[in-house]
Amino acid sequence: MKREWLIAFRKAKGLSQNDVSNAVNVSQTTYAAWELGLRRPRVDKAKKLAKIFGFDWAKFYE
């Protein structure tokens, strides 16, 4: 299931998928898979995303 909330956080910051993927040191393809709900990030990457966007990293595991 697509993670609309993650897409909304990214767009609200005016960032591209490439910008975010570079910030967390993953490929753009990997980050896109997270947004599409095809994969979940490892905890360390989820924490980095949470810090960038200001949400609880555990949201990925709900």
N, C-alpha and C positions, 0 to 999 in steps of 0.2 A: 504494500500500500504506500502510495506516494506520501512523503513527509512535507505536506504543504506548509507546516509551521516552520520548517527549516528553510524552505525557499523564501518565505515571508521575511524571516530574520535577515537573510542574505540581501534581499532586495531593499529592505529598509535601510541597510547600511550602504547601499549603492555599490555593492561588490559583485564581481563576476564569479562564476564557479572557479575559474582559474585563479583569481585573487585568493579565494578561501583555500583552495587546494595547496597553493604555495605557502600560505601561512601555517598550515598544519603538516606540511611536508608529505603530501600524497599526490598521486596523479589526478588530473582533472577527471579522468574516467572513474576513478575510485570515489571521488567526492560526488560525482553525478549519481553513482549507484547508491550512495547514502541518501541523497535527496529523493531518489525514486523508490526508496524502501527495499531495494534489492539486497543490500548488505547493511550491517551495523558496524560502526567504527569500534576499534579497540578502545578500552577505557581511557588510555592516555590521549588518544585523538579526540574522544568525546569531551574530555575535560578542556582541551584546547579550544574546541568549538564553543563550549559553554562560556569560556572566558571571553572569547571574541564577541559573542552575541548576547551574553548576559542571561543565560538560563541554566537550570539545574541539569547537569550532564546525565543524570539518571533518566531523563526524559527519553533517551534513545532505547531504554530497556523496559519501558512501560508496556 
